Amino acid sequence: METLLSNSAIGFDRVFDTVPLQTPIPEGQRAVMVVEAMTGEQQDQFHELGYVILPEALGEHELTLLRGELDTFIGEIDAEMDAANTDVIGLNHRAKRYFVANRVGRSELLASFVYGDLMASICRSTIGPDAWFFLEQFVVKFAEVGMTFSWHQDSGYLKQSQPEHERPYVTCWCALDDMTEENGTIYVLPYARAGGRHIVDHRLDPETNDYVGYWGDDPGDPVIVPAGSVAVFSSTLLHRSGPNRTDRPRRSYLCQYTAEPILGPGGTPHLNAIPFLVDGEPVKVTS
Ligand SMILES: O=C(O)CCC(=O)C(=O)O
């Protein structure tokens, strides 16, 4: 039996399996129990290791919509490059790599995903019943581009601008393509092998401009998953990603949520601090 939770009219409604109830359902009543995206065991793994993988949590329809939005945004960036007669704008290099961030305010499709049931369920299972949306970003590594991303904690990056902020938050890294070592998937370093779960000092690598938080020889565990899978990890988990050596692009979409609003000087939001869940229930978003 299944039920459709529809908090969106756009296409990211999620179908959850339901658990058969042991108690008889009174005549005329329909009772269902929604299964969260993560089991208790997966929640334990997240807290113990710092991450958990949810295989194929996104369906083909969602993948198609997300990839379509990404294509549109890349087209816009390329058009900006054309207008400026350049192949590089910020971190974006034409047909090589793109970091496409903060588009959710311009896309109802993205909003329905970022504020949808899957993300709500993951937040409840990781950071708790109250959650704020913090950041969303596509990462695209085009074919045969030798670009890596060094070992870091997401909290290590935040620390550069918000040194007081200690509380871990959650990253949902969604694979938009099948992920392999050849196409530059991410690698994770479980807490026990990283020496703990505390935020470590990060040093700037002047060659790459990456902040680096680990110099050991542990290669980490590659996240080899089919498209649609989500790696859910804590902002204190060390992770890195490799170069894409294949002849096809490799795309990911990551969404981050915090358990409290992250505010900068004067109480202004650092990036986004948009209320998402209160007491486990989604807040109505008006964008
Ligand atoms: O390469 C990726 O897809 C992930 C990049 C990453 O680790 C990050 O943005 O923190």
The ligand as a Tripos MOL2 file, in Angstrom:
@<TRIPOS>MOLECULE
LIG
   10     9     1     0     0
SMALL
NO_CHARGES

@<TRIPOS>ATOM
      1 O1         32.0920   17.4850   -5.7300 O.co2     1 LIG1
      2 C1         30.9900   17.5080   -5.2060 C.2       1 LIG1
      3 O2         29.9670   17.1300   -5.7710 O.co2     1 LIG1
      4 C2         30.8390   17.9380   -3.7730 C.3       1 LIG1
      5 C3         31.5680   19.1770   -3.4970 C.3       1 LIG1
      6 C4         31.7140   19.3630   -2.0260 C.2       1 LIG1
      7 O3         32.2860   18.5500   -1.3590 O.2       1 LIG1
      8 C5         31.1580   20.5320   -1.3800 C.2       1 LIG1
      9 O4         30.5870   21.4010   -2.0780 O.co2     1 LIG1
     10 O5         31.2990   20.6310   -0.1360 O.co2     1 LIG1
@<TRIPOS>BOND
     1     1     2 2
     2     2     3 1
     3     2     4 1
     4     4     5 1
     5     5     6 1
     6     6     7 2
     7     6     8 1
     8     8     9 2
     9     8    10 1
@<TRIPOS>SUBSTRUCTURE
     1 LIG1         1 GROUP 0 **** ****
